[in-house]
Amino acid sequence: MSLEDYGWDETWAEKLAQAEDNRGIPARVISEHRSEYKVHTGKADISAKAAGRLYHAPFKQTELPAVGDWVVVDDTDVRGKATIRGVLPRKSTFSRKVAGKNSNEQVMATNLDTVWIVSTFGADLNPARLERYIALVVESGARPVIILAKSDLVELTEPIIESLQERIQNVPIYAVSAKAQIGLSNLRQYIAPGQTIALLGSSGVGKSTLINHFVGHELLHTASVREKDGKGRHTTTHRELIFLPTGGLLIDTPGMRELQLWRRDDNLDKSFSDIDDIAVECRFSDCSHETEPGCAVIAAVESGDLSEERINNYMKLKKELSYLDRKTDVQAEQAERKKWKAVSKEQRRLTQQHKGNKKR
């Protein structure tokens, strides 16, 4: 396999030539385990570690290598590990807010062309959650595709898809079953040499089963959902870039039941373009679509042209992003104060040291 099989082209070659530190050879990150990486150089898969300087200012945590990144590595050391000297500028970045109270960004995967958002026809099918996934995928720069798996367990799939398509527009939706070999041909249009696809969804929806199908053998472990609640078991524990024999690359990701938004702005127009188109007709340009007279969005809901659930989820995501922006700004201000406090402390120490030296 060559670097071209992994997506290398003239665009990446130009980015390498323009890189601040391009001493070494290009490689693509195919897996990450804490601070250890595995990269493909076009000749072999090798272990690698990030250079120490990448962990210090002015570098940010989000600038560390992630699965899907193109990186520059030098020769291997005596332990057989290469050093990642730098990360080439990304063409797309899929991120989420880290779990917990901190408002920090977690990079999930990079340089994606398409994201398959995998759900099922059962209890896992949640339109509001799908809209959340779509918002993040569109913001990342990749193309979202919804896959409803395990279609062999449902008698009629078309009414479900039609209902979902009425609410979620401009995103293709496919019903598939890897077990029964149904609908899989629709997905092959996205698989091509050098194209990178990530699979997202809850545990147990069939992401690993889909990957095994396109790989051609049982590469990833799979497990059935729990009978008592229909929830999936975690079979994927880390992100991994998988090369397909027919060309193309898939990134498997651990199941996520919750996916918190990460964006520095509150613009949802790209993933809720239908609402944005309607809002143009609102009487007021800054309409909040809640109580204002002459609101075209409220009128569309009342007439049935717009799903009430969709606008409610849109407003929820807007408020979530607004809160995240405020919280992130506060954290940034605190970090800035802490930085200058440390600078001032160090300056005082140096001044006192200088005075002490003069007395001697």
N, C-alpha and C positions, 0 to 999 in steps of 0.2 A: 504494500500500500504506500502511496505517495502523499505528500502534503496536500496536493490537489484533491485527493480523495477526501481529505478532511476539510476542504473548503478554501484552501489557499489559492489566491489569484493575484492579478496585477495590483489590485487595490491594496491588498495586504502587503505586497512587496513595496509599494510606495510608502505605506505607513512605517514599515521597517526602516526604509532608507532615511525617513525623516525623524526617527526616534532619537531621543537625546542620548541614549546609551544603546547602540545596536551592535556591540561587540558580542559575537556568539552566533547561534543559529536559531531560526524560528521553530516553534513547537506549539502544539495545542494542548491545553489542559483537559484531560479526559476523566479525572477523578480527584477528589479532595478528601483527606481524612485528617481533620484537625489542621496541623501545620505541615502535613506531608502531602505531596502532590504526585500524580502520575501524568506524564506528558508524552505525546507522540511526536517524534522528530521527522517522520517520513521514512525512517529506517527501522525504528524500534520504539517500544514503550519503555520509558525509563523513569526512575524515581527522581524527584526534584524537591528542593526546598527554596523558599523565597529568600532573597538577599536581605541581610539584617537592616539595611537602610530603608527598605520598603515598610518597615514597622515603625518608623520614626517620622517626625515632622520634616517637611511639610506634607508627607503622605497621609492619606486617610485610610481607615479600615476598609472602606468600600473600594479602594484602589488596589487592594491585595488581589492576587490571582483567584479566579473563580472558574468553575467548570464551564468550558466553552471559550475561554479566553485564548487569544494568541499571545504568546510570550517569547521573550528572548532568553535563551539558556546558554551557559558556557559549558565547558567540558566537565565530565564527571570527576569527582574526587576519589580518594583511596577507598571510600566506602561504597563507591558506585553510584553516588548521587550527584545530580547536576544542580547548579544554582540558577534560579530565575532572577535575571538582572532587571527585567522590566516587563510591563504589560502594554501591549499595543492598544491604541484608542479603540473603544468598543463601538460597534454599529448598532447594538441594541443591548439593553440591560433590564432583566426582569428582577425587580426588587420588591420587598415587603417590609413593613415595620416589624422589628423584632418583637417577640412575645414579652409580655410584662409591661412595667410602667415606663421604661425608657423609650424615648422617641428617636430611636436610631434605625438606620437603614441596614437591611440584610440583603446582600446580593445573592439571588438564588441560581441564576444561570445567565450567560451572556452570549452575544452574537447569534441570536436565534432568528430564524426566518419565519417559522410558524410555531404556534402553541396549540396542541390538542388539549382542550378542556374536557376531561373524561368524567361522565356521570353515568347513571343507570336509569332505567325506567321505574325503579322502586322508590323506597323511602329517601334515597339520596338525591332524587331530582328536586332541586330547589332553585327556582328561577332567580330569586334575589341573590343567591350565592353565585350563580352563573354570571349575573351582571357584574358582580364584584370582580370575578376572575377576568372578565372581558375588559373592564376598566383598567386593570393592571397590565394586561397583555398589550392593549392598544397603546398605553403610555410608554411601554417598554420599547416600542418600535417594531414589534413582531405582529404577525397576522393571526387572529384568533379563529379557531374552528371548534365547534361543539360536537362531541361524540357521545351518543347515548348507547352504552354497551349492554350486553346481555339481552339483546332484542328477542332472542329465542324464548325468553320466559314470559313474553307478552303476546297476546293474541292479535291486537290491533295497535300498531305503532304510529300509523299516519295521523290519526286524530290528535295524539299527544304532541307530535312534532308540529302539526299545523297550529295548535294552540300556543305552543312555545314560540313559534316563529312569528306569530302575530305580536307578541310582546317584545321579543328580541329580534330586531331587524338587521339586515346587512351582515349577518354572521351565519355562515353555512352550518347546518345541523344534519348529522348523519346517524342513522340507526345501524348498529353493527352487532355481530356476534362472532367472536373468534372461535368459539366452540363449535358453532353450527356453520361457520364459513359464510356468514350473511353480511352483505354490504361492505366488505373489506376492499373491494375494487375501487370504491369511491375515495378511499384514503391514499391509494397509490399515486394519485395525481400530485400529492405534496411531497412524495419521496423522489429525490433526484440527486445525482452526484453533487457533493458539496453543500447540499441543503441541510440545515439543522432544525430539528423538531424537538420541542420539549413536551412532555406529558404531565399534566397537572390534574389533581383531583383527590378525593378522599381515599382512604384505605379501602381496599376490597372492591373497587369499581372496575378493575380489570386492566389496569395500565400495564402491569408486567405480562399479562396474558397476551395483550396486543403486541408488545415488543417481542415476545417469544415467537409469535406468528411470523412477523416480518424478518426476524433473524433466521428462522427456519429450524430452530431446535430449542430445547428447554434450557435457555441461558439463565433466566431469573426464576427464583423460587416463587410459587404462588400458593395462596391459601384461600379457602372458602370463607364467606362471612359468617358471623356468629348467628345461630338460629334464633336466639332469644330476642335480639334487638336489630338484627340486620346490619350491624356495624362490622367494618372490615378489620382484619388483623394486619398489622404492619409487617410487610414482607420486604420492603425496600427501606434501607436504613441510611442511605447516602445517595448523593447525586452522581451520576455516571454517564459519560458520553459513549454511546455504543455505535460502532460502525456496522452498517448493513451490507451483506454480501452483494446485493443488487445495486449498491450505491446509496448515499444518503446517511444521515446520522440521527440517532434518537437519544434524548436525554431523559433518563428515568429519574423521578423525584419521589421522596417519601410522601406518603399520604398526608394531606392537610385538611382538617375539618374547618379550621378558621384561617382566614387569610386577611390580615389587616393591611389597609391601603398604605402605600408610601409614595407620596408625591409632594413637591414643594409648592404646588399651586392647586387651586380648586376648580380647574377647568375639566369638566366631564363631557364637554361637547363632542369629543371624538367618539366616545362609546355610547352616548345618548344623543346622537345626531337628530333623531326624530323629535325629541323634546326641544332641541335647539331650533329646529326649523319652525316649530309651532310658536316658540317664544318670540320670534321676529314680529309676530302680529300683535303682541301685547301692547297695551296703551302706553305703558311706561317702560323705558329702556332698562331700568334697574329693577324690574318687577321680580318679586321673590316668589311668585306663583302660590301665594298663601291666601291673602284676603283682598288684594288690590282689585278695584273695579276695572273692567276691561281686560282682564287676564285671559289671553287666548288659551293658555295651558289648562286653566280651570274649566273653561268652556269645552275644550276637547275631551276632558274627563267626563264631564256631564253628558256630552253627546255620545260617548262610547267610542270615540275615535282614538283615545289614549287610555291605556290601562291605569287604573287608580293605584294598583300595586307597584307599577313601574315608576310612576312619578313619586310615590312615597319612598321607594328605595333610592331614587335619585336624590331626593331631599336629604335622606339619611346620610348618604355618602358625601354630599356637599358639606353637611354639618361636621361629619367626622374629619374631613380634610381641613376644614377651617380650624377645628380644635387642634389638629396635628400641627398646622402651621404656627399657631400661637404657642404651643408647647415647645416646638422646635426652636422658635425664635428666643424663647426664654432660656433654653438650654445653651444655645449658641452664645447668648449674652453672658451667661454664667461662666462658660468655658473661656470666653475672651477675658473676663475679669480675672479669672484664675491664672491665665497665662501671663498677663501683665503684672499681676501680684508676684508671681515667681520671678519675672524679669527684674522687677524692682528690688526684690529681696536679694537676688544675685548681685545686682549693681551695688547695693549697700555693703554686701560682703566684700566685694572687690575693692571698694573705696576704703573700708576699714583695714583691709590687708595692705593696701598701698600706703596708708598713713603709718601703719606699724613698721613697714620696711624702711620708711624715711627716718623714723626715730632711731632705728638701729644704725 
